[in-house]
Amino acid sequence: MISKEHGGTEVEDFALAIGMLLRRLRADAVPELHDFNWTQKAVLSRLEKNGPATAADLARAEGVKPQSMGTALAFLEENGLLERQPHPTDGRQMNIKLTAKGTALRRTTRDATYKWLSQAIAKLDKREQATIFKAGQLIKRMVEAA
């Protein structure tokens, strides 16, 4: 439970700041993905990090309904960013993987995101930079524990 001194306003401000950062990263750092929704971007990222997966695995991992995942995958496939291949052990399923175009887009967008974020952090003084990096560790721990 949050104490009164760290009550609703600070929690709201924190949530607002995280949302602003995410919107700024999506808008400024990665203009190539403007037409992509959150699920589509998450799928590209997940496939890059974890390799091929089934549609059901992706839907579970992203917490979306299979129908929503199907729509996201169709969009990405139509844009040449992913392809389907037979599952190596289950002939009833298809594995989804990034194409070369999908991998290149992920690399470009990741690099642009890191560049924008590095430039923004560089504008902070050393103490603020240390604080933001510590906050990042805490946020990661908080999310992983949830």
N, C-alpha and C positions, 0 to 999 in steps of 0.2 A: 504494500500500500504506500502511496506517495504521502509524505508528510505535508502539513498545511503550508510550511514555508516553501515547498516545491510542488505546489498544487496545480490546479487546472490551467492557469495562465502560462506557467513555464512549460507544461506538457504541450499545450496548444502551440506555443511559440516554437518549441522543438520540432513538432510535427510539421509546422508551416515551413521551417527552415529546411528540413529534409526534402519536402515537396518542392520548394523553390530550387534547391540544388539539382534535383532530378530533372525538373522541367528545363532548367538552364542547360544542363548537359545534353539533353535531347534536342533542344532548339539550336544552341550555338555550336556545340562540338560536333554534332552528327547530322548535318542537313540532309545527307543521303537517305536517312531513314524517316524523313518527315511523314511519308505516306504509310508508314508501318505502325501497327498498334502495339501495345505493350506485350501481348502474347507472342506476336511474330518476332519481335526483337529478342524476347526471352528464349524462344526456340532456337534462333540463330546462335545465341550465346551458349546455350546448353549443349547444342550439337558440337560446337567448336571445342568446348571444354571436355565433354564426356564421350564424344564419338557417337556412332549410330545408335538409334533407339527406335522403338515402336511408337506409333501414335498414342497407344494407351499409356505407355511409360511417360511420354511427354505430357499428356493430359494430367496424369497423377502428379508428376513433378511440379507442374505449374498451377495445380489446383483449379483446373477448368474442366468443363464438361467435354466429353469426347466430341460432340457436335461442334463446339467452339474451336477445339483443336483442329478438327477436320477442315474448318473454314480457314484457319490460319495457315495450315499446311498447304492447302490448295493455292492460296495467294502466293506463298513462297515458291511453290513448285512452278506456278505460271510465270513467275519472274526469273526462273532459272537458277534459284538459289539452293534448292535441295532436290534430291532424287530418291526414289524408292528402289530398294533391292531386296531380293528374297532373304528372309531371316535364315541364318546359318543352321539353326537346329529345329525350327518350327515352320514347316512348309505352309501353314495357314496364315502366317504373319509376314509383314513387310518391315524391313528396317529402313529408317529414314536417315539420310546423311547429307552433309553439305556438298554442293558441287564446288568446282574450282572457283566459280564466280561467287558463290556464297562465302567461301573461305576468304577470298580477296576482300569482299565487302566487310566481313567481320574484322579483318586485320586493319583495314583502312579506318573503320569507325572506332575500333579500340585505340589505335594510335592517336586519332583526333581527340578522343575523350581524354586520354592521359595527358596529351599536350595542353588542352584547355585547362584541365585541373591542375597540372603542374604550374602553369603560368598564374593561375588564380592564387594558389598556395604561396608562390614566390613573392606575392605582393604583401604577405603577412610578415611580421617580424619573427625572429627565431623562436621566441617564447610562444607566440600564437601558433607557429607551425608545429611545435612539439605538442601543444594542446590539441590541435586538430588531429594529429596522428594518434594520440592517445584516445581521443574520442572515437576514432575509427575502430580501434581495437575493442573498445567497450561496446560499440554498436554491433560489431560482428559477434561478440560473445553474447550479447543480449538476444540477437536474432537466432543464433544457433541453439540457445537454451529454450527458446519458445516452442 
